[in-house]
Amino acid sequence: MKNVLGFIILAFISVGIFKLALNKISNNPDNIKKEEPREEPVSNYKKPINNAGRQNMISSLKEVPGVSDASWAQNISLWVVMSNPNAGHNFDEMGYMICNGGVSNFSVAKRYTITFWNPYTNEPITKFRCY
């Protein structure tokens, strides 16, 4: 009986020491894992706008046969006015070339929409998303 009682007391002491040690570890500010600051995803990162590249891109666009005018309506909107909108242009291909040519030739980032306009009806023909 003495052995059983001694074992029980020893068990309570061991549990108490364990809880005390656990409490000390969890309350120690050196052992608290700090959350690392997160970097913003690349898609949310706002790069500065390359205005010089955009102006050079507009100048080059105005020299393309079939384009009568081009301008940046907003930072996210490039307007291209076609001289003959019914000439059978492939607007998807043209939008792709403008978008990728802007990146490779003028360092203009992809995050805008190209709107092709009909000058006779003052209505958009189609839009191409450059993203």
Helices and strands as residue ranges (DSSP letters): H 2-27, G 29-31, G 42-44, H 51-61, E 67-74, E 77-82, H 91-106, E 112-118, E 123-130
